[in-house]
Amino acid sequence: MEPTVSPLQIGEHQIWPPLILAPMSGVTNRTMRALYKPFGLGLTVTEFVSSNALKYGSKRTMEMIDQHGLEKPVSTQLWGDDPETMAAAAKVVRECGADLVDINFGCPAPKVTKTNGGSACLRDVGRCERIMAAVVEAVDCPVTMKMRLGWTESDLVYVDVARRAEKVGIKAVTLHARTARQFYRGEADWSHIKRLKESIGIPVIGNGDLDDAHLAMQRMRETGVDAIMLGRATLGNPWLISQIADLMEGREARPTPAPADRLRFCIVHYERMVEELGEARAVPQMRKHVALYLKGIPGSAVLRERIMRIPTAAEAIGVIEETIARIESQSTVAA
Ligand SMILES: Cc1cc2nc3c(=O)[nH]c(=O)nc-3n(C[C@H](O)[C@H](O)[C@H](O)COP(=O)(O)O)c2cc1C
């Protein structure tokens, strides 16, 4: 079996397969990253962390950057608009175990852009460059950057920002091929990702709307990117990661497990979240995950409604177990 793609090299880190879990705030916490990594991810990224918040080191912020117990490598993502604060934050996360530091120039959320952070930085490419240079200077590990195409359709700055990134020593660039103003509307335009790959010498990671293993490989081939990053489509469906990893390793993609097995994994996910976060935090966070694991399962609309109202982990897991029993008894009858 011959691999169909090459490993992604970021500084001293060889990342195999070149398949990365997208940073997702409120989602890709430590538990989730550890749970999803064995499906075949080469790299995971923390939720974005405010460089300002790191100055105060609150318990919640420190938890976000904690790498304890995770397979390496892990990248820690920072956001902010001030080069010095970003550099200081990068030093802190490096001391706390980050293998790579990633700079966020992509978040379109108003609570971030109103302080000129995230994608709002793209309105001032000079500032982007100063932030990147300060962070690269501050740490002894590779620094990467993730961005959108630009603030608006009429101001697509990604090639300019990526060239500045390369100039100041950034080791890889991820492009989510939408503008900030688009939020999640429309489709990610991968022709821009191809253009970026043709414009810079450092590795390019393509991101946006990959929800099928064959589509992911097609995008890689068409654009020549060095790696791909997957976000929303993995939620409730980590098997997509294994399918892409299979294709990258030169195997046929394994089938998605049967509904009952998917729900069994959902219970593992639930229990791990309760163990690590405690029930009070895990139950609300797990509602969205359970809803996604239930996708495509007969009667899932009613079950989703029920799960949304259930206040304890034991009851929620009970409902999932009942659903597994129901699915299995139905398939026995059908057989
Ligand atoms: C709930 C949620 C939270 C996100 N948080 C972050 C974040 O903290 N940092 C970041 O760079 N991107 C964040 N993103 C954007 C994703 O990393 C990714 O770029 C985007 O979802 C497009 O990829 P996809 O189509 O595969 O989901 C977030 C996306 C979602 C849906």
The ligand as an SDF file (V2000), in Angstrom:
LIG
                    3D

 31 33  0  0  0  0  0  0  0  0999 V2000
  -18.3930   26.2500   16.5810 C   0  0  0  0  0  0  0  0  0  0  0  0
  -17.2050   26.7300   15.8030 C   0  0  0  0  0  0  0  0  0  0  0  0
  -16.1610   27.3300   16.4700 C   0  0  0  0  0  0  0  0  0  0  0  0
  -15.0380   27.7690   15.7700 C   0  0  0  0  0  0  0  0  0  0  0  0
  -13.9730   28.2880   16.4620 N   0  0  0  0  0  0  0  0  0  0  0  0
  -12.8140   28.5890   15.8050 C   0  0  0  0  0  0  0  0  0  0  0  0
  -11.6380   28.9680   16.5210 C   0  0  0  0  0  0  0  0  0  0  0  0
  -11.5980   29.0130   17.7600 O   0  0  0  0  0  0  0  0  0  0  0  0
  -10.5370   29.2820   15.7810 N   0  0  0  0  0  0  0  0  0  0  0  0
  -10.5320   29.2120   14.4090 C   0  0  0  0  0  0  0  0  0  0  0  0
   -9.5120   29.4970   13.7720 O   0  0  0  0  0  0  0  0  0  0  0  0
  -11.6360   28.8440   13.7300 N   0  0  0  0  0  0  0  0  0  0  0  0
  -12.7510   28.5120   14.3910 C   0  0  0  0  0  0  0  0  0  0  0  0
  -13.8350   28.0510   13.6850 N   0  0  0  0  0  0  0  0  0  0  0  0
  -13.7310   27.9030   12.2210 C   0  0  0  0  0  0  0  0  0  0  0  0
  -13.2390   26.4830   11.8640 C   0  0  0  0  0  0  0  0  0  0  0  0
  -11.9440   26.2590   12.3580 O   0  0  0  0  0  0  0  0  0  0  0  0
  -13.2450   26.2860   10.3360 C   0  0  0  0  0  0  0  0  0  0  0  0
  -12.3660   27.2200    9.7660 O   0  0  0  0  0  0  0  0  0  0  0  0
  -14.6220   26.4750    9.7280 C   0  0  0  0  0  0  0  0  0  0  0  0
  -15.6160   25.8030   10.4730 O   0  0  0  0  0  0  0  0  0  0  0  0
  -14.6530   25.9570    8.2760 C   0  0  0  0  0  0  0  0  0  0  0  0
  -14.3250   24.5900    8.2150 O   0  0  0  0  0  0  0  0  0  0  0  0
  -15.4790   23.4440    8.0640 P   0  0  0  0  0  0  0  0  0  0  0  0
  -16.3170   23.8320    6.8920 O   0  0  0  0  0  0  0  0  0  0  0  0
  -14.7180   22.1780    7.8750 O   0  0  0  0  0  0  0  0  0  0  0  0
  -16.2840   23.4740    9.3320 O   0  0  0  0  0  0  0  0  0  0  0  0
  -14.9780   27.6370   14.3650 C   0  0  0  0  0  0  0  0  0  0  0  0
  -16.0470   27.0450   13.7020 C   0  0  0  0  0  0  0  0  0  0  0  0
  -17.1510   26.5760   14.3930 C   0  0  0  0  0  0  0  0  0  0  0  0
  -18.2730   25.9180   13.6340 C   0  0  0  0  0  0  0  0  0  0  0  0
  1  2  1  0
  2  3  1  0
  2 30  2  0
  3  4  2  0
  4  5  1  0
  4 28  1  0
  5  6  2  0
  6  7  1  0
  6 13  1  0
  7  8  2  0
  7  9  1  0
  9 10  1  0
 10 11  2  0
 10 12  1  0
 12 13  2  0
 13 14  1  0
 14 15  1  0
 14 28  1  0
 15 16  1  0
 16 17  1  0
 16 18  1  0
 18 19  1  0
 18 20  1  0
 20 21  1  0
 20 22  1  0
 22 23  1  0
 23 24  1  0
 24 25  2  0
 24 26  1  0
 24 27  1  0
 28 29  2  0
 29 30  1  0
 30 31  1  0
M  END
$$$$
